[in-house]
């Protein structure tokens, strides 16, 4: 099991930029994620609803490793 905890990212539908959701997960937890999730976007201020299929994990070089 990987110890890397990464931010879950989506593309903001209003601004088109990549934004972080409130989720920070290990890859196995991300793959097991189900259902709809919502958060208030820090780019446009709107609430976005997303599913795992819409999201990705931040690249490991920018994520933190649990020691």
QUIRADA-V117590 format. One record per backbone hydrogen bond with DSSP energy under -1.0 kcal/mol. NH is the residue of the N-H (numbers start at 1). CO is the residue of the C=O. E is the energy in kcal/mol with one decimal. If there is no record, write none. Layout:
nh=[NH	NH]
co=[CO	CO]
e=[E	E]
This chain:
nh=[5	6	8	9	10	12	16	19	21	25	30	31	32	33	37	39	41	45	48	50	54	55	56	58	62	64	66]
co=[64	25	23	56	19	17	12	10	8	6	26	27	28	30	50	48	46	41	39	37	51	52	9	7	59	5	3]
e=[-2.0	-2.8	-2.3	-3.4	-2.4	-3.2	-2.3	-3.2	-3.1	-2.5	-2.2	-2.4	-1.2	-1.1	-2.5	-1.7	-3.1	-1.5	-2.6	-3.3	-2.0	-1.5	-1.8	-2.8	-2.3	-1.1	-1.6]
